[in-house]
Amino acid sequence: MDTLAQSFMRQRLGSQMDFSTPEGEPALLAPNSVSWRIFKNPVALFIGGVTAVLLELAEPRVRDAIWQHSTFRSHALRRLQRTGLAALVTVYGPRTKAKAMIEGVVRMHGRVSGRTSEGEPYHATDPELLDWVQATAGFGFMEAYHVYVHRLHFFERDAMSAEARPVALLYGAAGAPTSQAELYALFDVMRQRLVPSPIVLEFLEIMEDVPALPGVARPLQRPFVKAGVEILPRWVRTRLALGDRWTLKPWERAFVKTTAAICESIVLPSSPAVQSCSRLGLPENYLYRRR
């Protein structure tokens, strides 16, 4: 199990860019933030990412903006790697690099528009859609960490929502939730907007089959995808018709939690989290100390 977890960590968190420079430059979020603690764990990132995308694909305008204007179908692995790196840069990257990356994403969003398969117009810069995408990402990562890694107190969940406010503004999501109460209120507002689609199932099938994990860790992939389904709000899962096929077996749940616990204790010097601590003059194990 240790070998599986370490292989998984190197694949998911091995440096795709150098987070250790420039020395002393802060990130958009502080090292003592809840986000820094959560994003160091690749299990939470993988599972939470699946959850977030499912919630996004449930909204027809977001669904078709993603599916009609991205290379996910044809180059799923490359898209997953790019999206994962963007999330890590947003949280850990030097502020100048993070802002430059976000500005590029915003420019790209400005070119994305069209009509859904139901005939409804959409534009990727629509504030309502930006707020929803920001909310789904926060919910997915937070819930994955809470369920499979370490339980978060309510005040920690509130803190994660609030600390993401400056980042949300950079992405144009001025109305993104800043507390759990606001998050639940947004889910209620969006309740009638979320619908099932063959694209949801296509996404899950791609996530099961694409070689997102190295060979030795591939047995983890399907349980991780199921784990992402399991932490959806129950009514969302029912709405999307994601039945028993996507329910973790008891041994799979234990497998996921054990791997998450191991990853929570491994200090990987090449990971963005550890490199970023070094950049700021903090000990390599800063995020791994008991709190």
N, C-alpha and C positions, 0 to 999 in steps of 0.2 A: 504493500500500500504506500509506503514511504517513497519507493521508486516511482510509482505512478504519479503521486502528488508532485514530486520534484520535477519530473518530466513535464507535467502539465504547467507548472509555474514557469519553467524556462521557455516553453512555447508561447504562453499567453503574455508573460511579463518581461521576457528578455528584451533588451534595449533595441528599439527600432530607430531611436534617435538618442542623443546624449542629453540626459536630464541633469547632469552634474555641473553644467556650465550655463551661463556665466556665474562665477562664484558670487554668492551673496544676493543674487537677484530673486526677489520674492515671487511667489505664484499668485494667481488670482484669489486663491483661498489659503487660509493660514494653516500651518502644520498641525495646530491643535484642533482643527475642525473635524467634525464627524466625517465629512467626505474623505479627508485624507486617510482616516482609519479604515473606512469601508473599501475604498478603491484599491488598497494594497492587496486585497484578497481576490485572486482570479476566479474563484468559484462564484463569489457574489457577482462579479462582473459578467461572467458568461450567462449565468442563470437570470440575473436581473435584466440583461440585454434582451434575452428571449422574451421575457415578460413585457418589457417596454415596447418592443416591436409588435407583439400581438395586440396590445392596446392601441397602438398607432394604426395598424392595419384594420382594426375594427371600425375606424372612422373613415367613411368612403372617400372624403377629399384627401385625407392624409394617405390613405391606402393607394389611391391612383397616382398621387404626386410621387410616391416612392416607387411604385411598380412600373409606371410609364416613363419615368425620367432617371432611372438608375440602372446599373449593370448587375443588379443582384442575381437575376436569373442566370445570366451567362458567365459572370465572374464572381460568384458568391464569396469565395474565400478571400479574394482581394478586397471586396467591399467590406467584409467583416473585419479584416485587419485594419483597413483605413478608418472605419468607424470606431474600433477599439482604441486606436492610437489617438484619435481626436478627443475621445473621452478622457484619456490619461493626460493629454496635453492641457486640456481645460482645467483639470484639477491640480496637476503637479508641475506643469511646464513653467519656465520663466515667463514672467508677465508679458514681455514684449513678443515672444514667440506665440503665446496663447492668444493674445489680442490679434496678431496678424493672421493666425489660422482662422479665428472666428470671423474676422472681416472677409476672408475668402469664402467661408460658408455662406455668409449673408449675401455676398455678391452672387453666388451660385443660386441661392433661393430666389433672387430677383428674376432669374431667367426661367423659373419653373411655374408653368400655368397650364390650364387645359380644362377639360370637362370629364367628370367621372363617367363610368359606364352607365350610370343612371341618368346622365345628362346634366348634372349639377356642376356649375363652374367652380374652379378652385384656383388659388394662387398661393404659393408657398410662403409669401410674406403676410398672409392673413393673420392678424394678431390672435384670433381665436385658435387657429391651428398651431401657431408657435407656442402659445400657452399650453395647449394639450400635449405637444411633444415634450416640452420641458417637464411637465407634470408626470408624464408616463416614465420618463427616464429616472426622475427622482424616486418615484414609487417603486419601480422595478429593482433598482440597486439597493434601496433601503430595505425593502421587504425580503429580498434574497438574503441579505446579511442577517436580518432579524430572525428569519426562520431557520436558515441552514448554518449560520456561523456563530453568532452571539446575539442574544436578545437585546434590543435597544429599549431604553426607557422612553416614555412619551416625550419627555423634555428633549431627549437626544433627537428624536424624529422631528420635533418642531425646529430644533436648531439646524438640522440639515436642510430643511426647507428654507429657513430664513437666510442661512449663509450663502445659498445659491442665488439670491436676489441680484447681486451685481453681475454675475455671469448671465443670468436670464435676460437682463437689460441689454447686454452686449449682443445677444442673439435676437433681440427685438421682442422678447416675450415679457412685455411690461406687466401683464396681468397674471403671470404664473403664480401658483400658490406659495405663500410664505409661511404657512403653518399647516398642521394636520387638519384643522377645521376647514381651512380654505381648500385643501386637497379633496376632502370628502364632499364638500359643497360642489366642487367642479365635477366630480364623478356623477353627482346627482343631476347636474345640468346636462352632462353629456349622455346620460342614460338612454335617451331616445335616439341618439345619433349613432350608437354602436350597433353594427349589424354583422351577421355571418357572411362569409364569402369564400369561394374556392381558393382565393389567394392566401387566406389564412392557413389552410391545410397545405397548400403548395410550399409556403414558407417553412412550416414545421418539417415537411418531408426533406426539403433542402438542408435544413439544420441537422437533421439526423444523418444525412449522407455525405455532406461536404467534409473533406478532411480538415476540420478546424483544429483537431488535436493531433499530436504526434502519435505514431503507431502504438507505442506502449500504453498511451493514455486513451486510445480510442474507445475502450470499453466504457469509459465514463460519459461519452458524448450523449447517447440516447437517454440515460437517466438524468443528465443535466437538462436536456430539452424538456423532458417530462416535469422536472422540478420547476422550470419556468412557467409551465401551464398551471401547476398546482397552486402557485401563490397568486394567481389572478383572483380578483374578487369573485365570489361564488356566482353572483348574478351575471358577470361578464362571461365566465366559462360556460354557463348554461346558454347564454345568448349566442355564443359562438359555436355551440354544439360540440364542445370538446369533451367527450365522454370518457369511459373507463380506459379506452385505448391509451389515454394520456395520463393515467394515474400511476404513481410510483408504487411498485411492490415494496413490502417492508424491507427486504434486503437491499433494494435499490436506494431507499431513503437512508438507510444506515450507511451505505456506501458513499452517498453524496455528503452526508454530515461528517463522516470520518475524514474524507478527503479535504473538506472545507476546514476542519479543525487542524489538520496537518499543515495546510497552506497558511493558516493563520499564525503559525509558529516558525516558519522557515524564513530566515532573513537572507534574501537573494541579492547580492551586491549589484547585479546588473539590472535589477528591476527599477522602473521609474520612481517608485516610492522611496527606495533606499538611496538611489542617486540624488533625488531631490532633497532628502534630508542632509546628505553630504554637501550639497550645493549651499545649503543654509547653515552649515557648521554644526549640525545636529548629529548625535550618535547614529550609527547605522541601524541600531535596534530601537530607535526612538518610538516608532509606531507599534512596536511589538511588546512594549512594557505593559505589565498589568496595570489597569486603572481602577 
